[in-house]
Amino acid sequence: MKLQWKSVSPEQERRNSLLHGYRSLIERDVSRTDRSNKFYEGPGNPGLGLLNDILLTYCMYHFDLGYVQGMSDLLSPILYVTQNEVDHGNFEESQETMKRQLGQLLLLLRVLDPPLCDFLDSQDSGSLCFCFRWLLIWFKREFPFPDVLRLWEVLWTGLPGPNLHLLVACAILDMERDALMLSGFALTPSPSHTSTGTLPLPPCAHHQSSALSSQTPAPV
């Protein structure tokens, strides 16, 4: 969708008065949206480019609605938190972001629970591939919807750091540790009862993070 509007030539845009009008409105609003915020301040700021691109892409996707004044104000805080129009790169074709996160999770788990890591290795599951879905969509299918909303609100704050979701994954593994090991890892590809969204939220990992800071591997 983004390529669609980027491929429009100036001549084509001149013949499409509606698109030209939407682009003009977006450029005008973007230029005055939250400019006192460091993410958007100054000329040629990359944040402004992201804001502009997302609004134009949305405009092409919902062309009948197009752009309405005020959309930039609604998008600005969300973009400030994510700082990425591709949503953390989780859906990159190369899957490099997902591979990195699984590697970081493994490093963290080895610090927190070496015996569990050894057990998973013995079950040919030491790569933690069964956690792939957890990290890909931030536990969307592991918890009831109201709990997902609460969890995402916390994760979007970016506090106490960008990898709080890895501590949440460790907390889930800790909650299920005994059942996991006693069952001989009868969890394929993820804990069977989590697939129905019946897991309670684990104890808040926020307070654990400061206590673990001295043990946390540098790449995490």
C-alpha positions in Angstrom: 0.0 0.0 0.0 2.9 2.3 0.8 4.5 1.6 -2.6 1.2 2.5 -4.2 1.3 6.2 -3.2 5.1 6.4 -3.5 4.9 5.3 -7.1 2.4 8.1 -8.0 4.2 10.6 -10.3 3.7 14.4 -9.9 1.8 14.4 -13.1 -0.5 11.6 -12.0 -1.1 13.4 -8.7 -2.0 16.6 -10.5 -4.8 14.7 -12.3 -6.0 13.2 -9.0 -7.2 16.3 -7.1 -8.4 14.1 -4.1 -5.1 12.5 -3.5 -3.4 15.9 -3.9 -5.7 17.4 -1.4 -5.2 14.6 1.1 -1.4 14.9 0.8 -1.5 18.7 1.3 -3.6 18.3 4.4 -1.3 15.7 5.8 1.8 17.7 5.2 0.3 20.7 6.8 -0.9 18.9 9.9 2.3 16.9 10.3 4.4 20.0 10.2 2.7 21.3 13.3 2.0 18.1 15.3 3.9 17.8 18.7 6.9 19.7 17.4 8.0 20.4 21.0 8.5 16.7 21.5 12.1 15.5 20.8 10.8 12.8 18.6 9.3 15.3 16.2 11.2 18.6 16.8 13.6 20.2 14.4 13.6 20.4 10.5 13.9 17.2 8.6 13.2 15.0 11.7 12.8 11.3 10.8 9.9 11.1 13.2 8.0 13.5 11.0 8.7 11.4 7.9 7.3 8.3 9.7 4.2 10.2 10.7 3.6 11.5 7.2 4.2 8.0 5.6 1.8 6.2 7.9 -0.9 8.8 7.4 -0.6 8.6 3.6 -0.6 4.8 3.7 -3.7 4.8 5.8 -5.2 7.3 3.4 -4.6 5.0 0.5 -6.0 2.0 2.4 -9.2 3.9 3.3 -9.3 6.3 0.3 -13.1 7.0 0.6 -12.5 8.3 4.1 -9.1 9.7 3.3 -7.4 12.0 5.8 -9.3 14.0 8.4 -7.8 16.7 10.4 -6.9 15.4 13.9 -5.7 12.0 12.7 -2.1 13.1 13.1 -2.8 13.9 16.8 -4.2 10.4 17.4 -1.2 8.7 15.7 1.5 10.8 17.2 1.6 9.2 20.7 1.3 5.7 19.3 4.2 6.3 16.9 6.2 7.9 19.7 5.9 4.7 21.8 6.5 2.2 18.9 8.9 4.5 17.0 8.5 2.1 14.1 5.9 1.9 11.3 6.5 -1.9 11.0 5.7 -2.6 14.6 9.0 -3.8 16.1 10.1 -5.6 12.9 8.4 -8.8 14.2 7.0 -9.5 10.7 10.2 -9.0 8.7 10.6 -11.5 6.0 14.1 -12.3 7.2 12.8 -12.9 10.8 16.0 -11.4 12.1 14.1 -9.5 14.8 12.4 -12.7 16.0 15.6 -14.7 16.0 17.3 -12.0 18.0 14.5 -12.0 20.6 14.5 -15.8 21.0 18.3 -15.6 21.5 17.9 -13.0 24.1 15.1 -15.0 25.8 17.4 -18.0 25.9 20.2 -16.0 27.4 17.9 -14.6 30.1 16.4 -18.0 30.9 19.9 -19.5 31.3 20.6 -16.9 34.0 17.3 -17.3 35.8 16.8 -21.1 35.5 19.7 -23.2 34.3 18.1 -26.5 35.2 15.0 -25.7 33.1 17.3 -24.8 30.2 19.1 -28.1 30.6 15.8 -29.9 30.6 14.6 -28.2 27.5 17.9 -29.1 25.8 17.3 -32.7 26.7 13.9 -32.5 25.0 15.4 -30.9 21.8 13.5 -27.7 22.7 16.4 -25.6 23.8 15.9 -23.1 21.0 12.6 -22.1 22.6 10.8 -22.2 19.2 7.6 -23.0 21.1 7.8 -19.4 22.5 7.9 -17.9 18.9 4.1 -17.1 18.9 4.3 -15.5 22.4 6.9 -13.0 21.2 5.5 -12.5 17.7 2.1 -11.2 18.8 2.9 -10.3 22.4 1.0 -13.2 24.1 -2.2 -12.2 22.2 -3.5 -15.8 22.2 -2.2 -16.8 25.6 -4.4 -14.6 27.8 -8.0 -13.5 27.9 -8.6 -10.3 25.9 -9.0 -7.9 28.9 -5.7 -9.2 30.2 -4.0 -8.7 26.8 -5.2 -5.0 26.9 -3.6 -4.6 30.4 -0.4 -6.3 29.4 0.0 -4.3 26.1 -0.6 -1.0 27.9 2.3 -1.9 30.2 4.6 -3.0 27.4 3.9 0.1 25.4 5.3 2.3 28.1 8.7 1.0 27.4 9.4 0.7 31.1 11.6 -0.5 32.7 13.1 -1.3 29.3 12.3 -2.4 25.8 12.5 -6.1 26.6 10.0 -6.5 29.4 8.1 -8.9 27.2 11.1 -11.3 27.6 10.6 -11.2 31.4 6.9 -11.9 30.9 7.9 -15.0 28.9 10.2 -16.1 31.6 7.5 -15.6 34.2 5.1 -17.8 32.2 7.8 -20.5 32.0 8.4 -20.2 35.7 4.7 -20.6 36.4 4.5 -23.7 34.3 7.9 -25.1 35.2 6.8 -28.0 37.4 4.0 -29.1 35.1 6.4 -28.7 32.1 9.1 -30.9 33.6 6.8 -33.5 35.2 4.9 -34.0 31.9 8.1 -34.6 30.0 7.4 -31.5 28.0 4.1 -32.5 26.6 3.6 -29.0 25.2 3.4 -28.8 21.4 3.9 -26.2 20.2 3.1 -24.2 23.3 1.3 -25.0 26.6 -2.0 -26.6 25.6 -4.1 -24.6 28.0 -2.5 -21.3 26.9 -3.8 -21.7 23.4 -7.3 -21.2 24.7 -6.3 -18.0 26.5 -6.9 -19.2 30.0 -3.6 -18.4 31.6 -3.7 -15.8 34.4 -1.3 -12.9 34.0 2.0 -13.7 35.7 3.3 -11.6 38.6 4.5 -8.3 37.4 8.0 -8.6 36.0 8.6 -4.9 36.4 9.6 -5.2 40.0 11.8 -8.2 39.3 13.8 -6.4 36.6 15.7 -4.1 39.0 16.7 -7.1 41.2 17.9 -9.0 38.1 19.7 -6.0 36.5 23.2 -7.2 37.8 22.6 -10.7 36.4 21.0 -9.8 33.1 23.2 -10.6 30.1 24.4 -7.5 28.3 22.7 -8.4 24.9 19.3 -8.4 26.8 
